[in-house]
C-alpha cells in the first residue's frame, strides 16, 4: 500500500483521518487545502505533516484526494478539483454520511475512481477520536478500483470498513441519527417530564441513567424486540392512554412525540410476542 494523498477541507473528520492515514506506512500526505492559509496550517499542525495551501492551483497531483468538506460543498469542491485536469487514474473520496459517491460525478467524468468513507463516530474531540480510532466502523461504497485501495488503508489505521448500498446512503445516515441524535431528544423529554413531576434536573439524570443503560445494554445483548419492556410490551394500553393525555396536557409538542412513538412500539411488541 503506497500512495500520495491530498486533503481538501480539514474539519474534525478530515483532521482525524489525515493524521491517521499520514502515519500509516506507505501513505504520504502532500497538500492540505482549506479556505484560508491559517486553517490549513492549523490542520497540518494537528496532523503533523503536509503542506498547507489555500488555492486549487497549488495542489499537486495525488494518487488519492480526500474531500472532507460539508455536504453542500462536496459538489463544488469536486468540480473545482476536476477543473485542474489531473484526475485521470486517481481516486477521489468524500466523508459524508448522507451522500453517496455519485456526488463526485465531476471526478468520474475527469477519469477518477470515486468512493465515500463515513467513520461512524462522534468527532467532538478530534484528538481523543484519533487516539481511540481502533475498531471504528466506516461505511464505505464506491468504484471497485477505489475500494481496492481504500479498504486496506482503512484497515491499516484500525478501521472496520462496512460495505453499504449507495442507493440507501441517506437511509443509512438516518439510522445513525436515530441511534444518536433522536435518542438524545427522547432522553431530553424524559428528563423534562421528571422535572415537571417535581424532581430536580440532577436527580432526574440519576433516576434515568439505570433505565437507559439497562435498556440499551439489553438491545445490544438481546436485540430490540426482546429488550422491550413497559406498558405497551404488557399490552396495558389504558396506562398508555392516561400517560399520553398527561404528557399532552403538560407539553403539547412532547405529547405529540409520545403519541408518535406508540404505534412503532406496538409493532415492536408484536415482534416480541412472535419470538
SULRAUR-V700061 format. One record per residue. N is the residue number from 1. RES is the residue in one small letter. OMEGA is omega in whole degrees, 0 to 359 (none if undefined). NEAR is the number of other ideal C-beta (glycine too) atoms within 8 Angstrom. D_CENTER is the distance of its C-alpha to the mean C-alpha in whole Angstrom. Layout:
[[N,RES,OMEGA,NEAR,D_CENTER] [N,RES,OMEGA,NEAR,D_CENTER]]
//
This chain:
[[1,x,178,10,26] [2,x,174,4,27] [3,x,173,13,26] [4,x,186,11,25] [5,x,168,16,22] [6,x,176,15,22] [7,x,171,16,19] [8,x,188,13,19] [9,x,183,13,17] [10,x,171,13,16] [11,x,184,10,13] [12,x,181,9,12] [13,x,181,10,9] [14,x,181,14,13] [15,x,180,15,15] [16,x,180,14,13] [17,x,178,14,13] [18,x,180,19,17] [19,x,184,12,18] [20,x,180,12,17] [21,x,181,13,18] [22,x,180,14,21] [23,x,181,7,23] [24,x,179,11,23] [25,x,174,5,26] [26,x,180,7,27] [27,x,181,13,24] [28,x,176,8,26] [29,x,181,14,24] [30,x,190,10,26] [31,x,176,13,25] [32,x,184,16,22] [33,x,173,14,22] [34,x,185,12,21] [35,x,179,4,23] [36,x,178,7,26] [37,x,181,8,27] [38,x,181,6,27] [39,x,176,10,23] [40,x,179,15,23] [41,x,178,9,25] [42,x,178,9,23] [43,x,178,17,20] [44,x,178,13,23] [45,x,180,7,24] [46,x,183,11,21] [47,x,179,13,21] [48,x,178,8,24] [49,x,179,6,25] [50,x,180,13,25] [51,x,179,7,27] [52,x,176,12,26] [53,x,181,11,27] [54,x,176,10,27] [55,x,178,7,28] [56,x,181,9,27] [57,x,182,5,31] [58,x,181,9,30] [59,x,171,15,28] [60,x,176,8,29] [61,x,179,5,29] [62,x,176,13,26] [63,x,183,8,25] [64,x,174,14,21] [65,x,177,14,20] [66,x,175,15,16] [67,x,180,15,15] [68,x,182,15,13] [69,x,178,10,14] [70,x,185,7,12] [71,x,183,7,12] [72,x,179,5,16] [73,x,182,9,17] [74,x,179,15,16] [75,x,179,9,19] [76,x,180,7,21] [77,x,179,12,20] [78,x,179,16,21] [79,x,179,9,24] [80,x,177,9,25] [81,x,181,16,24] [82,x,181,13,26] [83,x,179,7,29] [84,x,173,10,30] [85,x,183,6,31] [86,x,186,7,30] [87,x,182,14,27] [88,x,180,7,29] [89,x,181,5,28] [90,x,177,14,25] [91,x,175,15,22] [92,x,175,17,19] [93,x,175,17,15] [94,x,188,16,12] [95,x,182,14,9] [96,x,173,10,8] [97,x,186,11,5] [98,x,184,7,8] [99,x,177,12,11] [100,x,180,9,13] [101,x,176,14,15] [102,x,176,7,18] [103,x,181,12,17] [104,x,184,15,19] [105,x,181,8,22] [106,x,178,11,24] [107,x,177,13,23] [108,x,181,10,24] [109,x,179,7,27] [110,x,176,10,28] [111,x,180,8,28] [112,x,167,14,25] [113,x,187,12,23] [114,x,179,14,19] [115,x,169,15,16] [116,x,180,18,12] [117,x,183,14,10] [118,x,177,11,6] [119,x,184,14,6] [120,x,181,9,4] [121,x,166,7,6] [122,x,186,5,7] [123,x,181,11,9] [124,x,181,4,12] [125,x,185,6,14] [126,x,181,10,14] [127,x,180,7,17] [128,x,179,7,16] [129,x,180,14,13] [130,x,182,11,15] [131,x,184,6,18] [132,x,187,6,16] [133,x,183,14,14] [134,x,179,5,16] [135,x,181,6,15] [136,x,175,12,11] [137,x,175,10,10] [138,x,172,13,9] [139,x,187,12,9] [140,x,175,16,12] [141,x,178,13,14] [142,x,180,13,17] [143,x,181,9,21] [144,x,181,6,22] [145,x,179,8,24] [146,x,182,15,20] [147,x,179,12,19] [148,x,178,8,22] [149,x,187,13,22] [150,x,180,16,18] [151,x,177,10,18] [152,x,179,9,20] [153,x,179,13,19] [154,x,178,12,16] [155,x,181,10,18] [156,x,180,9,20] [157,x,175,12,18] [158,x,180,9,17] [159,x,174,11,14] [160,x,182,8,14] [161,x,179,12,13] [162,x,179,8,13] [163,x,178,5,14] [164,x,179,10,13] [165,x,182,7,16] [166,x,179,11,15] [167,x,181,5,17] [168,x,185,8,15] [169,x,180,15,11] [170,x,177,8,11] [171,x,176,7,12] [172,x,180,12,9] [173,x,177,11,7] [174,x,178,8,10] [175,x,178,8,10] [176,x,178,11,7] [177,x,175,9,8] [178,x,186,9,11] [179,x,183,7,11] [180,x,187,9,10] [181,x,183,8,11] [182,x,174,9,14] [183,x,177,9,15] [184,x,179,8,15] [185,x,179,9,17] [186,x,179,10,19] [187,x,176,10,20] [188,x,178,8,21] [189,x,179,11,24] [190,x,182,10,25] [191,x,179,12,26] [192,x,178,10,27] [193,x,175,11,29] [194,x,181,12,31] [195,x,177,11,32] [196,x,177,8,33] [197,x,174,6,35] [198,x,182,4,37] [199,x,179,9,34] [200,x,185,6,33] [201,x,179,8,30] [202,x,178,6,29] [203,x,178,9,31] [204,x,179,13,29] [205,x,178,9,26] [206,x,178,7,28] [207,x,185,10,29] [208,x,189,12,26] [209,x,180,8,24] [210,x,177,7,26] [211,x,183,8,26] [212,x,184,9,22] [213,x,179,8,22] [214,x,180,8,24] [215,x,181,10,23] [216,x,179,8,19] [217,x,180,8,21] [218,x,177,10,23] [219,x,184,10,20] [220,x,178,5,19] [221,x,188,6,23] [222,x,191,6,24] [223,x,187,6,22] [224,x,184,7,21] [225,x,179,9,25] [226,x,183,9,27] [227,x,184,11,25] [228,x,175,12,26] [229,x,176,5,29] [230,x,189,6,31] [231,x,180,9,33] [232,x,177,14,31] [233,x,180,9,31] [234,x,184,6,35] [235,x,183,6,36] [236,x,185,8,37] [237,x,176,8,36] [238,x,176,6,39] [239,x,179,8,37] [240,x,180,11,34] [241,x,179,8,36] [242,x,179,8,38] [243,x,182,10,34] [244,x,179,12,33] [245,x,181,8,36] [246,x,180,8,36] [247,x,180,12,32] [248,x,179,12,33] [249,x,179,6,36] [250,x,183,9,34] [251,x,187,9,31] [252,x,183,6,31] [253,x,179,6,27] [254,x,175,12,27] [255,x,177,13,29] [256,x,177,9,28] [257,x,178,11,24] [258,x,182,13,26] [259,x,182,9,28] [260,x,183,8,25] [261,x,185,9,24] [262,x,184,11,28] [263,x,177,7,28] [264,x,180,8,24] [265,x,174,10,26] [266,x,178,9,29] [267,x,178,8,27] [268,x,177,12,26] [269,x,178,12,29] [270,x,176,8,31] [271,x,179,9,29] [272,x,182,11,29] [273,x,182,6,33] [274,x,182,5,33] [275,x,none,6,32]]
//
